[in-house]
Each structure stands twice: as structure tokens, then as C-alpha cells.
Amino acid sequence: MTAGMKIVKAKAKRQKRQEEIAALMSAKEQRKYEREIDNHLIDLEERAAERYAWAKAMKDLQSDDVKVVVNRLVAVMAKMAGPPKFVYNGQTINVDGGETRLKTVQFHNHSWIAMRLLVAAAEWDIQVGDFKAPKGACIRCGKTVGRVKRG
């Protein structure tokens, strides 16, 4: 391999890298990246909303004492987590709607985690207050459970 061939290869590599960078900096690629970010955030919000619906239904079945426990767990988790931030592919992204949108997702997730903790405790026969499992529904997912007739 001669010195001239090395220079040609280096130029080709540099040219290829410059083309890659130019493609990433194009307006079309930026719009594509923004759509990916928006879709990811929407997916997070939808998943958090589904989880919160289950957690709220479980919480509504409980007594005031258990609700206080859940609210306290959520408050402690929020304090430990700090202000929410949205990270996508290793980059912190500013979100339209600001911190309120992210705080809503955080609150929904923390509520779900708090109820999952109480459900896990109940599954291991650890009584927290007067926690009650829903009648006729799965304690883990909330789906309707019917009795099997044997006979």
C-alpha cells in the first residue's frame, strides 16, 4: 500500500463523514427526529394514563387510611425523584407544555408504583392498614375474574 492510497482512503472517509453530518443537520432529518421525540413522549403519557386509571380504581376501593398511605408514598417518591426531565436517546429534551406535562406523567407513574407496592404486600400476606383487593377482579391488572363451576 502506497502513501497515495492512504491519502485517498482518508479523503474518502472524511468525505463520507461530512456527508453523514450534513444529512443529520438537514431540516428534514431534524423534523423526523422531532416527530420521533413527540411520539415517544405521547407513548409515555398514554402508558402512564393507563397505569393511573388502574391505580385510581384500586385507590377508590380503599379506606381513607390507605389513601393517606398511598398519597404519602407518592409524595416521597416525587421528592426523591426531583424535578422531572425528559431524556430521549441520552439527550435531555425540552418539552412543549413544559414541566406540568412531565409532572403529570411522573405523578401517574408514582401513583401506579405506590399501588403496586400495596398489591405486592397483599400478595405476600403483609397487611397494610385495611387494604382490600377488588372483588371479582384480578388484583394485579384489574381484569374481571369469573368463578369456575366444578361439578
C-alpha positions in Angstrom: 0.0 0.0 0.0 1.5 3.3 -1.0 1.2 6.7 0.6 -1.0 7.9 -2.2 -3.6 5.1 -1.5 -3.6 6.0 2.2 -4.4 9.7 1.4 -7.2 8.6 -1.0 -8.8 6.4 1.7 -8.5 9.1 4.3 -10.2 11.6 2.0 -13.0 9.1 1.2 -13.6 8.5 4.9 -13.6 12.2 5.7 -15.9 12.9 2.7 -18.3 10.1 3.9 -18.3 11.5 7.4 -19.0 15.1 6.2 -22.0 13.8 4.1 -23.3 12.0 7.2 -23.1 15.1 9.3 -24.7 17.2 6.6 -27.6 14.7 6.4 -28.1 14.9 10.2 -28.2 18.7 10.1 -30.8 18.8 7.3 -34.2 20.3 8.1 -35.8 17.0 7.0 -33.8 14.9 9.5 -34.5 17.4 12.3 -38.3 17.2 11.7 -38.0 13.4 11.6 -36.2 13.5 15.0 -38.7 15.9 16.5 -41.6 13.5 15.4 -39.8 10.6 17.0 -39.4 12.6 20.2 -43.1 13.6 20.2 -44.2 10.1 19.5 -42.1 8.7 22.3 -43.5 11.3 24.8 -47.1 10.5 23.7 -46.4 6.8 24.2 -45.1 7.6 27.7 -48.2 9.7 28.5 -50.6 7.0 27.2 -48.9 4.2 29.2 -48.9 6.4 32.4 -52.6 7.2 31.9 -53.5 3.5 31.6 -51.5 2.7 34.7 -53.0 5.6 36.6 -56.6 4.5 35.6 -55.9 1.1 37.3 -54.2 2.7 40.3 -57.1 5.2 40.8 -59.7 2.4 40.5 -57.8 0.5 43.2 -57.3 3.6 45.4 -61.1 4.4 45.2 -61.8 1.0 46.8 -59.7 1.7 49.8 -60.4 3.4 53.1 -59.2 6.9 54.0 -56.2 5.5 55.9 -54.9 3.5 53.0 -55.4 6.5 50.7 -53.3 8.6 53.1 -50.6 5.9 52.8 -50.7 6.0 49.0 -50.6 9.8 48.9 -47.6 9.8 51.3 -45.8 7.2 49.2 -46.4 9.3 46.0 -45.2 12.5 47.8 -42.0 10.8 49.0 -41.3 9.3 45.5 -41.7 12.7 43.9 -39.4 14.3 46.5 -36.8 11.6 45.9 -37.0 11.8 42.1 -36.7 15.6 42.0 -38.0 17.7 39.1 -39.0 15.6 36.1 -37.0 15.7 32.9 -37.5 14.0 29.5 -34.5 12.1 28.2 -34.5 10.6 24.7 -31.5 8.8 23.3 -29.3 10.1 26.1 -30.3 13.8 25.5 -32.4 15.9 27.8 -35.2 17.4 25.7 -37.3 20.5 26.4 -40.9 19.6 26.1 -43.8 21.7 24.8 -46.1 22.2 27.7 -43.1 22.4 30.0 -42.8 20.9 33.4 -46.5 20.4 34.0 -46.8 17.8 31.3 -43.8 15.9 32.7 -45.1 16.3 36.3 -48.4 14.7 35.3 -46.6 11.7 33.8 -44.4 11.5 37.0 -47.5 11.7 39.3 -49.3 8.9 37.3 -46.3 6.6 37.4 -45.7 7.2 41.1 -49.4 6.5 41.9 -49.1 3.3 40.0 -45.9 2.3 41.8 -47.5 3.1 45.2 -50.5 0.9 44.5 -48.3 -1.9 43.1 -46.3 -1.8 46.3 -49.5 -2.3 48.3 -50.6 -5.1 46.0 -47.3 -6.9 46.3 -47.5 -6.6 50.1 -51.0 -8.1 50.0 -49.8 -11.0 47.8 -47.2 -11.8 50.4 -49.8 -11.6 53.1 -48.5 -8.4 54.5 -51.4 -6.3 55.7 -51.1 -2.5 55.2 -54.0 -0.9 57.0 -57.2 -2.3 55.8 -56.1 -2.7 52.2 -58.8 -4.6 50.2 -58.4 -6.4 46.9 -61.2 -5.8 44.4 -63.9 -8.4 44.3 -64.4 -10.2 41.0 -61.2 -8.6 39.5 -57.6 -9.5 39.3 -55.6 -7.7 42.0 -52.6 -7.2 39.6 -54.3 -6.0 36.4 -58.0 -5.3 37.2 -59.4 -7.7 34.7 -62.7 -9.3 35.5 -62.3 -12.8 37.0 -65.2 -15.2 37.0 -65.7 -18.3 39.1 -65.2 -21.7 37.6 -68.1 -24.1 38.3 -66.9 -27.5 39.1 -69.2 -30.3 39.0 
